[in-house]
Amino acid sequence: MNVAEIMEQRNAFSFEVFPPKTDVGMEKLCGEGGVLEKLYTLNPDYISCTYGAGGTNVGKNLEVLKKIKADGKCTPVTHFTCVANTKEGIKDQLQTYLDNGIDHMLALRGDIPFGWTGTNGDLHYATELVKFVRKEFGDKFTIAVAGSPEGHIACRSLEADISFLKQKQDEGADYIMTQLCWDMDQFRYWMDAIRAAGIWLPVDVGIMPVLDAAATINMALSRNGCVMSRDLCEIISKNPFAPNESEESIAAKKASFKEAGIEYTIKLIDEYRVCGINGIHLYALNKYDDVARIVKESGIVDLI
């Protein structure tokens, strides 16, 4: 079954990883006894792999996905953007994925590199990419598309963003993978709004484990413009670093933050699971221990 078909029968569960930039990082992720093999023990339905802004690190992306495919434990899903890409380049790259048995993709415009005014490619929006892939490849790909519960930061309004999401559905998308959202009131509003707009696609919720204060703040502000919940803000504000603070004290505060962040993430998953969603997509951050704890304690999957 493809991922969309799984979601028609039950809630799906999956991870996101990123392609390491170094050989050491690749060995930790893909080597014997590495993070991927450990993640398989948690029984994910699929693992997606990103690549960098402007299509950088595509080779490592394919290497990771080929490993997942060869291991045969779950479905590999590639992120795919139209930034700096021609139509011929898109066709060639997607055919390469198919030739390697990778037939699931997340169709994205992609983050525009700083200083650019557009994609510098033949296609300018994810809607165009979905339409192009369906025209060139028919049903060979299962296509996920991004949904932004708070509205995409570059879109003029939430209503416009939802209308574009409807267009992605009309062009042939199979399911929605949401962007980061900590505002549960906003998420519930968005779920009602997309259903009222005639968007019936399954919704797979993207969740980043809260493990590090600086990374959490950067994720919210750098590209996404996410609203931070009061609970999350309180966790961040409780452990400020003082000037000339000792390394031991800083380490203790980081550990305290991680513990509170894991508890927050588990509660967030609880809230999402009662919103009528179709899957949980956990950003693994190329780690195992912390995400394994979240999976087990949240009860996302039955590990018995």
TORGUVO-769488 format. One record per residue (C-alpha): x, y, z; residue number from 1; residue in three letters. Coordinates in Angstrom, 3 decimals. Layout:
! residues N
X,Y,Z,NUM,ALA
...
//
This chain:
! residues 304
0.000,0.000,0.000,1,MET
1.122,3.548,-0.612,2,ASN
1.062,6.067,2.226,3,VAL
-2.244,7.628,1.170,4,ALA
-3.894,4.197,1.186,5,GLU
-2.532,3.494,4.681,6,ILE
-4.126,6.723,5.885,7,MET
-7.484,5.631,4.523,8,GLU
-7.369,2.626,6.881,9,GLN
-5.648,3.992,10.004,10,ARG
-3.419,6.760,11.285,11,ASN
0.057,6.635,9.796,12,ALA
3.302,7.236,11.669,13,PHE
6.557,8.425,10.138,14,SER
9.882,10.189,10.590,15,PHE
11.768,12.940,8.789,16,GLU
15.559,12.856,8.512,17,VAL
18.027,15.098,6.712,18,PHE
21.055,14.158,4.574,19,PRO
24.268,14.710,6.569,20,PRO
26.950,16.883,4.999,21,LYS
29.870,14.710,6.108,22,THR
30.886,11.082,5.680,23,ASP
30.916,10.697,9.466,24,VAL
27.336,11.948,9.633,25,GLY
26.278,9.586,6.847,26,MET
27.818,6.651,8.678,27,GLU
25.975,7.563,11.878,28,LYS
22.691,7.767,9.999,29,LEU
23.022,5.001,7.415,30,CYS
25.774,2.715,8.685,31,GLY
25.384,-0.627,10.418,32,GLU
23.607,-0.078,13.722,33,GLY
23.006,3.549,12.766,34,GLY
20.053,5.829,13.398,35,VAL
17.994,4.526,10.474,36,LEU
18.221,0.934,11.647,37,GLU
17.224,2.011,15.140,38,LYS
14.270,4.025,13.826,39,LEU
12.993,0.939,11.974,40,TYR
12.464,-0.763,15.337,41,THR
9.716,1.799,16.037,42,LEU
7.761,0.526,12.996,43,ASN
7.308,3.746,10.970,44,PRO
5.177,3.588,7.830,45,ASP
7.609,5.852,5.999,46,TYR
10.729,7.963,6.436,47,ILE
11.128,11.159,4.447,48,SER
14.415,12.854,3.638,49,CYS
14.932,16.576,3.043,50,THR
17.587,18.395,1.084,51,TYR
19.039,21.876,1.326,52,GLY
17.768,25.218,0.043,53,ALA
18.200,25.563,-3.698,54,GLY
18.388,21.793,-4.115,55,GLY
21.741,21.366,-2.376,56,THR
22.861,17.971,-1.083,57,ASN
20.561,16.097,-3.485,58,VAL
23.157,13.339,-3.891,59,GLY
23.178,12.589,-0.173,60,LYS
19.377,12.764,-0.171,61,ASN
19.224,10.024,-2.796,62,LEU
21.838,7.970,-0.950,63,GLU
19.763,8.039,2.245,64,VAL
16.572,7.134,0.401,65,LEU
18.262,4.271,-1.468,66,LYS
19.367,2.891,1.891,67,LYS
15.797,3.041,3.222,68,ILE
14.487,1.363,0.062,69,LYS
17.117,-1.379,0.160,70,ALA
16.435,-2.116,3.823,71,ASP
12.778,-2.719,3.000,72,GLY
11.453,-1.779,6.446,73,LYS
9.320,1.202,5.393,74,CYS
8.565,3.493,2.449,75,THR
11.143,6.149,1.445,76,PRO
9.719,9.603,0.649,77,VAL
11.783,12.349,-0.953,78,THR
11.299,16.066,-0.495,79,HIS
11.422,17.731,-3.905,80,PHE
11.524,21.448,-4.749,81,THR
11.321,23.495,-7.913,82,CYS
13.897,26.069,-6.776,83,VAL
16.607,26.537,-9.454,84,ALA
15.189,23.657,-11.466,85,ASN
14.232,23.399,-15.129,86,THR
11.416,21.194,-16.392,87,LYS
13.924,18.867,-18.005,88,GLU
15.956,18.760,-14.816,89,GLY
12.859,17.914,-12.807,90,ILE
11.951,15.111,-15.217,91,LYS
15.467,13.663,-15.110,92,ASP
15.739,13.806,-11.328,93,GLN
12.316,12.300,-10.726,94,LEU
13.039,9.519,-13.202,95,GLN
16.220,8.767,-11.258,96,THR
14.149,8.417,-8.090,97,TYR
11.745,6.056,-9.867,98,LEU
14.652,4.038,-11.270,99,ASP
15.785,3.522,-7.668,100,ASN
12.341,2.432,-6.491,101,GLY
11.443,5.731,-4.804,102,ILE
7.897,6.614,-5.826,103,ASP
6.728,8.912,-2.999,104,HIS
7.496,12.625,-2.916,105,MET
6.671,15.793,-0.999,106,LEU
6.154,18.446,-3.683,107,ALA
7.404,21.854,-2.536,108,LEU
8.275,25.224,-3.964,109,ARG
11.196,25.227,-1.554,110,GLY
12.781,27.957,0.527,111,ASP
14.055,30.808,-1.620,112,ILE
17.761,31.388,-0.887,113,PRO
18.497,34.775,0.657,114,PHE
18.974,37.432,-2.004,115,GLY
16.824,35.689,-4.617,116,TRP
13.566,37.209,-5.852,117,THR
12.051,33.959,-7.153,118,GLY
12.800,30.298,-7.736,119,THR
15.163,30.974,-10.681,120,ASN
13.591,27.919,-12.302,121,GLY
10.859,27.033,-14.797,122,ASP
8.266,26.425,-12.078,123,LEU
7.392,28.949,-9.401,124,HIS
4.925,27.277,-7.040,125,TYR
4.161,23.856,-5.617,126,ALA
0.827,23.871,-7.447,127,THR
2.745,23.992,-10.732,128,GLU
5.047,21.195,-9.598,129,LEU
2.149,18.878,-8.710,130,VAL
0.502,19.563,-12.072,131,LYS
3.778,18.981,-13.941,132,PHE
4.522,15.694,-12.167,133,VAL
1.033,14.361,-12.871,134,ARG
1.337,15.405,-16.544,135,LYS
4.749,13.801,-17.018,136,GLU
4.481,10.743,-14.742,137,PHE
0.777,10.057,-14.284,138,GLY
0.144,8.024,-11.154,139,ASP
3.694,6.718,-10.785,140,LYS
4.257,8.980,-7.768,141,PHE
2.301,9.295,-4.545,142,THR
2.426,13.052,-3.946,143,ILE
2.302,14.786,-0.582,144,ALA
1.941,18.560,-0.395,145,VAL
2.645,21.020,2.400,146,ALA
-0.160,22.567,4.430,147,GLY
0.386,25.614,6.653,148,SER
-2.086,25.821,9.556,149,PRO
-1.013,29.417,10.245,150,GLU
-0.711,30.270,6.554,151,GLY
2.566,30.249,4.638,152,HIS
4.765,33.141,5.739,153,ILE
5.046,34.357,2.126,154,ALA
1.308,34.114,1.377,155,CYS
-0.931,37.200,1.537,156,ARG
-3.552,35.592,3.780,157,SER
-4.628,32.328,5.364,158,LEU
-7.639,32.242,3.035,159,GLU
-5.402,32.531,-0.010,160,ALA
-3.138,29.820,1.349,161,ASP
-6.094,27.461,1.800,162,ILE
-7.273,28.182,-1.735,163,SER
-3.841,27.215,-3.052,164,PHE
-3.967,24.030,-0.985,165,LEU
-7.306,23.236,-2.651,166,LYS
-5.605,23.810,-6.007,167,GLN
-2.882,21.316,-5.082,168,LYS
-5.623,18.782,-4.366,169,GLN
-7.294,19.532,-7.689,170,ASP
-3.979,19.092,-9.521,171,GLU
-3.596,15.568,-8.133,172,GLY
-2.016,15.614,-4.650,173,ALA
-2.597,12.537,-2.479,174,ASP
-2.167,13.807,1.077,175,TYR
-1.139,16.845,3.142,176,ILE
1.939,17.091,5.334,177,MET
1.608,20.069,7.667,178,THR
4.220,22.618,8.509,179,GLN
5.184,23.176,12.124,180,LEU
2.360,24.510,14.332,181,CYS
2.295,24.864,18.116,182,TRP
-0.944,26.892,18.262,183,ASP
-3.594,24.222,18.722,184,MET
-6.526,26.666,18.554,185,ASP
-5.242,27.816,15.181,186,GLN
-4.724,24.232,14.040,187,PHE
-8.288,23.273,14.927,188,ARG
-9.582,26.354,13.083,189,TYR
-7.487,25.421,10.045,190,TRP
-8.777,21.842,10.026,191,MET
-12.362,23.113,10.025,192,ASP
-11.527,25.682,7.348,193,ALA
-9.886,23.282,4.899,194,ILE
-12.739,20.793,5.213,195,ARG
-15.252,23.604,4.643,196,ALA
-13.238,24.556,1.531,197,ALA
-13.737,21.058,0.103,198,GLY
-10.266,19.749,0.901,199,ILE
-10.715,16.080,1.793,200,TRP
-7.082,14.913,1.559,201,LEU
-5.652,13.047,4.579,202,PRO
-3.691,15.291,6.959,203,VAL
-0.288,14.138,8.243,204,ASP
0.925,16.422,11.049,205,VAL
4.577,17.477,11.124,206,GLY
5.944,17.730,14.683,207,ILE
9.408,18.869,15.754,208,MET
10.488,17.496,19.154,209,PRO
11.294,20.350,21.524,210,VAL
14.802,19.417,22.661,211,LEU
16.896,22.589,22.469,212,ASP
15.837,26.172,23.191,213,ALA
17.931,27.864,20.505,214,ALA
16.882,25.382,17.809,215,ALA
13.223,25.768,18.785,216,THR
13.359,29.558,18.583,217,ILE
15.243,29.432,15.285,218,ASN
12.722,27.035,13.748,219,MET
9.847,29.291,14.761,220,ALA
11.321,32.581,13.606,221,LEU
13.839,31.983,10.826,222,SER
11.541,30.678,8.092,223,ARG
8.177,29.716,9.531,224,ASN
6.864,32.641,11.558,225,GLY
5.186,30.221,13.987,226,CYS
3.253,31.396,17.019,227,VAL
4.723,29.934,20.188,228,MET
2.209,28.697,22.736,229,SER
2.278,30.135,26.260,230,ARG
3.355,26.739,27.644,231,ASP
6.313,26.597,25.262,232,LEU
7.323,30.180,26.020,233,CYS
7.300,29.389,29.735,234,GLU
9.602,26.401,29.203,235,ILE
12.054,28.597,27.284,236,ILE
11.944,31.454,29.795,237,SER
12.579,29.309,32.877,238,LYS
16.220,28.540,32.110,239,ASN
18.023,31.656,30.816,240,PRO
21.809,31.559,30.640,241,PHE
23.651,34.122,32.728,242,ALA
26.879,35.893,31.646,243,PRO
29.978,33.860,32.521,244,ASN
27.843,30.934,33.672,245,GLU
29.729,27.698,34.265,246,SER
29.642,24.886,31.746,247,GLU
28.177,22.595,34.394,248,GLU
25.309,24.989,35.074,249,SER
24.599,25.454,31.362,250,ILE
24.584,21.674,30.834,251,ALA
22.137,21.240,33.721,252,ALA
19.807,23.888,32.300,253,LYS
19.927,22.298,28.839,254,LYS
19.054,18.931,30.351,255,ALA
16.173,20.486,32.277,256,SER
14.904,22.161,29.124,257,PHE
15.079,18.913,27.160,258,LYS
13.089,17.056,29.813,259,GLU
10.379,19.733,29.838,260,ALA
10.448,19.881,26.031,261,GLY
9.918,16.147,25.662,262,ILE
6.953,16.295,28.037,263,GLU
5.570,19.237,26.035,264,TYR
5.979,17.347,22.751,265,THR
4.138,14.301,24.114,266,ILE
1.238,16.470,25.289,267,LYS
1.178,18.187,21.887,268,LEU
0.871,14.804,20.172,269,ILE
-2.030,13.957,22.490,270,ASP
-3.823,17.130,21.388,271,GLU
-3.188,16.492,17.714,272,TYR
-4.460,12.926,17.859,273,ARG
-7.964,14.062,18.859,274,VAL
-8.255,16.571,16.003,275,CYS
-9.287,14.149,13.278,276,GLY
-5.828,13.889,11.723,277,ILE
-4.557,10.965,9.664,278,ASN
-0.936,10.678,10.729,279,GLY
1.952,11.896,12.884,280,ILE
5.189,12.843,11.095,281,HIS
7.957,13.291,13.663,282,LEU
11.122,15.208,12.792,283,TYR
13.753,12.756,14.026,284,ALA
16.570,15.330,13.716,285,LEU
18.833,12.365,12.825,286,ASN
18.610,11.158,16.433,287,LYS
17.105,8.111,18.065,288,TYR
16.993,8.102,21.862,289,ASP
14.889,11.217,22.406,290,ASP
12.419,10.519,19.598,291,VAL
12.129,6.881,20.672,292,ALA
11.117,8.019,24.131,293,ARG
8.509,10.363,22.620,294,ILE
7.100,7.588,20.437,295,VAL
6.901,5.112,23.276,296,LYS
5.474,7.426,25.927,297,GLU
2.964,9.075,23.602,298,SER
1.568,5.700,22.497,299,GLY
1.652,6.719,18.831,300,ILE
2.236,3.094,17.882,301,VAL
1.742,-0.205,19.657,302,ASP
5.237,-1.576,20.185,303,LEU
4.155,-4.798,21.905,304,ILE
//
